[in-house]
Amino acid sequence: MLVKEIENIIPTVNYFVDRVGSSNWKIIKSKINFHDLTYIYKGNVTYIVNNIVMNAREGHFVYIPKGSIREAYTYKENPLHAFSCNFFCHINGNFNIELPLPTIFRIGKTSELTELYKFLNNSWVEKGFAYEFKSRALFMLILHKIVTILNYSDMNIKFDKRIKFIKEYIINNYFNELDLKFLASLVDLNPIYLGTLFKKCTGLSIKEYIRKIRVNSAENLLLISGNTVSETAYQCGFKDVYYFSKIYKMYKGYPPSKLLKDRIKKV
């Protein structure tokens, strides 16, 4: 799945329910004028979408695009418990789009997704101040989590707590001297093993990740501060301004001096 396919999508939650179905729960066959994303938390359910029969169970997602014909029913011996969200979405005012998701896919049960759905349920039921805005934000976090998981074949590796810790440490300390041996000591791992694991989790080496964070931070500083290119380079952990300019251009496609000139023109 291409990230760009979903980055510009703006969803609006129309209806949300933490559905604990009885043994006779069902959806009558009808055409829907919204998108339906359902996360099967427990139980078994059969969906028929555009005349295609699909069986879903705990850990499955079912995505039914706007304009589809759907019906569904659960089972007496294992009734449905699911989080269901009906929503609209558009890109630049174009509502005739679909999310780049399969009709049915399995992610399993994760604590992060469960927590996000519980927060969304609380927001929707409470209907407090700006709850629609809050609900939209939570739903977008859910979509982000789904897309992130689907883009990694090994979910357990992807969400390794040690890698999460190292990433957060780098983000908070990118301006300091960082090396593989030191970072490995923070999580009590062999440096070579940490390097391999980090690559599996992020698709980047630790060195590449540090450079990425430093370059993105430098971009922010050049946009909002009055610093020179040299000052920005040193503040972001680069010891050599020429090396900084080279790496910056490699990531951004233009030298940092161009961003500085553009900022000066706007003053």
C-alpha positions in Angstrom: 0.0 0.0 0.0 1.4 3.4 -1.0 1.4 5.9 1.9 0.6 8.8 -0.5 -2.7 7.1 -1.3 -4.0 7.8 2.1 -2.1 10.8 3.3 -4.4 13.3 1.7 -7.7 11.6 2.6 -9.9 13.5 4.9 -12.5 11.3 6.8 -15.6 12.4 8.6 -17.1 10.1 11.1 -20.9 9.8 10.6 -21.7 7.0 13.1 -19.8 4.9 15.5 -20.8 2.0 17.7 -19.2 -0.5 20.1 -21.5 -3.3 18.9 -22.1 -6.3 21.1 -24.4 -8.3 19.0 -27.0 -10.7 20.2 -27.3 -14.2 18.7 -29.9 -12.9 16.2 -27.9 -9.7 15.1 -27.9 -9.0 11.4 -27.7 -6.3 8.8 -30.5 -6.3 6.2 -29.3 -6.3 2.6 -29.1 -2.7 1.4 -26.9 -0.3 -0.6 -24.9 2.0 1.6 -24.1 5.7 0.9 -21.2 5.8 3.3 -18.0 3.8 4.0 -18.1 1.1 6.7 -15.0 0.0 8.6 -15.6 -2.7 11.2 -13.1 -4.3 13.5 -14.1 -7.7 14.8 -13.0 -7.7 18.4 -14.7 -11.1 19.3 -17.0 -13.6 17.7 -17.8 -14.8 14.2 -19.7 -12.9 11.5 -20.5 -13.5 7.9 -20.7 -10.5 5.5 -22.0 -10.6 2.0 -20.6 -7.6 0.1 -21.6 -7.2 -3.6 -22.7 -10.8 -3.6 -19.3 -12.0 -2.3 -19.5 -14.1 0.9 -16.8 -13.4 3.5 -16.4 -15.0 7.0 -14.7 -12.8 9.6 -13.6 -13.6 13.1 -11.6 -12.1 16.0 -8.9 -9.8 14.7 -10.3 -9.2 11.2 -11.2 -5.9 9.7 -14.0 -5.5 7.1 -13.9 -2.5 4.9 -17.0 -1.8 2.7 -16.8 1.1 0.4 -19.5 3.6 -0.3 -22.0 2.4 -2.9 -21.6 -1.3 -2.0 -24.5 -3.7 -1.3 -24.0 -5.4 2.1 -25.7 -7.7 4.5 -24.3 -9.5 7.5 -25.2 -11.9 10.3 -23.5 -13.4 13.4 -23.8 -16.8 15.0 -25.6 -17.9 18.2 -22.7 -20.0 19.5 -20.2 -17.1 19.0 -22.0 -13.8 18.7 -20.3 -10.7 17.4 -18.5 -8.0 19.3 -17.1 -5.3 17.0 -16.2 -1.6 16.7 -18.0 -0.3 13.6 -17.5 3.1 12.0 -19.6 4.6 9.2 -17.8 7.6 7.6 -17.4 9.8 4.5 -14.0 10.7 3.0 -12.7 12.9 0.3 -9.6 14.3 -1.3 -9.8 18.0 -2.3 -13.6 17.8 -2.3 -13.7 14.6 -4.4 -16.0 12.2 -2.4 -15.9 9.5 -5.1 -12.9 7.7 -3.6 -12.2 4.6 -1.6 -9.6 3.8 1.0 -6.7 1.7 -0.3 -7.7 -1.2 1.9 -8.7 -4.8 1.2 -12.4 -5.7 1.8 -11.3 -8.1 4.5 -7.9 -8.4 6.2 -6.6 -9.7 9.5 -4.4 -7.7 11.9 -5.2 -9.5 15.1 -5.8 -7.8 18.5 -3.3 -5.2 19.6 -3.5 -3.1 22.7 -2.9 0.1 20.8 -5.8 -0.4 18.4 -8.1 -1.5 21.3 -7.2 1.6 23.3 -7.8 3.9 20.3 -11.2 2.3 19.7 -12.1 2.7 23.4 -11.1 6.4 23.3 -13.2 6.8 20.1 -16.2 5.1 21.8 -15.9 7.3 24.8 -15.7 10.5 22.7 -18.7 9.4 20.6 -20.9 8.4 23.5 -20.0 11.4 25.7 -20.5 13.9 22.9 -18.6 16.6 24.8 -17.0 19.8 23.5 -15.9 19.4 19.8 -16.5 15.7 20.0 -16.8 15.4 16.2 -13.4 16.9 15.8 -11.9 14.7 18.5 -13.6 11.6 17.0 -12.2 12.4 13.5 -8.7 12.7 15.0 -9.0 9.4 16.8 -10.3 7.7 13.7 -7.4 9.1 11.7 -5.0 7.6 14.3 -6.8 4.3 13.8 -6.4 4.5 10.0 -2.7 5.4 10.5 -2.2 2.4 12.8 -3.9 0.1 10.3 -1.8 1.4 7.3 1.4 1.1 9.4 0.7 -2.5 10.3 -0.2 -3.5 6.8 3.0 -2.1 5.5 5.1 -4.4 7.6 5.0 -8.2 7.2 6.1 -8.9 10.7 3.9 -7.0 13.2 5.6 -8.4 16.3 9.0 -7.1 15.1 7.5 -3.8 14.0 6.2 -3.0 17.4 9.2 -4.2 19.4 9.3 -2.0 22.6 13.1 -1.7 22.5 13.0 -0.2 19.0 10.3 2.2 20.0 12.5 3.3 22.9 15.5 3.8 20.7 13.4 5.8 18.2 12.1 8.1 20.9 15.6 8.5 22.4 17.0 9.6 19.0 14.1 12.1 18.5 14.7 13.6 21.9 18.6 13.6 21.6 19.4 13.9 17.9 21.5 17.0 18.6 23.9 14.9 20.7 26.6 12.5 19.7 24.9 9.2 19.0 26.5 5.9 18.0 25.3 2.3 17.7 27.3 1.0 20.7 25.8 3.6 23.0 22.3 3.1 21.8 22.6 -0.7 22.1 23.7 -0.3 25.8 20.4 1.6 26.5 18.4 -1.5 25.7 21.0 -4.1 26.7 21.4 -5.5 23.2 24.4 -6.5 21.2 25.1 -3.5 18.7 25.1 -5.8 15.7 21.8 -7.4 16.7 20.3 -4.0 17.4 21.3 -2.7 14.0 19.7 -5.7 12.3 16.5 -5.5 14.4 16.2 -1.7 13.8 16.5 -2.2 10.1 13.7 -4.9 10.1 11.4 -2.6 12.1 11.9 0.7 10.3 13.4 -0.1 6.9 16.3 2.2 7.8 19.7 1.6 9.5 20.2 3.5 12.8 22.6 5.8 11.0 20.0 6.6 8.3 17.3 7.2 10.9 19.5 9.6 12.9 20.3 11.6 9.7 16.6 11.7 8.7 15.6 13.1 12.1 18.4 15.6 12.1 17.6 16.8 8.5 13.9 17.1 9.3 14.7 19.0 12.5 17.1 21.3 10.6 14.3 22.0 8.0 12.0 23.2 10.9 14.7 25.4 12.3 15.5 27.0 9.0 11.8 27.8 8.5 11.2 29.3 11.9 14.4 30.6 13.4 16.9 33.3 12.4 19.8 30.8 12.4 22.3 30.5 9.6 22.9 27.3 7.8 26.1 26.7 9.9 24.3 27.4 13.2 21.5 25.1 12.2 23.9 22.3 11.2 25.7 22.4 14.6 22.4 22.6 16.5 21.1 19.5 14.8 24.2 17.3 15.5 26.2 17.9 12.3 29.9 18.7 13.0 30.7 19.6 9.3 28.5 22.2 7.6 29.5 20.9 4.1 28.5 17.4 5.0 25.3 18.7 6.4 24.5 20.6 3.1 25.3 17.4 1.2 23.0 15.2 3.3 20.3 17.8 3.4 20.2 18.1 -0.4 20.2 14.3 -0.7 17.0 14.1 1.5 15.2 17.2 0.4 16.3 17.7 -3.2 17.6 21.2 -2.7 20.4 22.8 -0.5 19.5 24.3 2.9 20.7 27.7 1.6 17.7 27.8 -0.7 15.3 27.4 2.2 17.1 30.1 4.0 16.9 32.5 1.0 13.1 31.7 0.7 12.6 32.6 4.3 14.4 35.9 4.0 12.3 36.9 1.0 9.1 36.4 3.1 10.4 38.7 5.9 
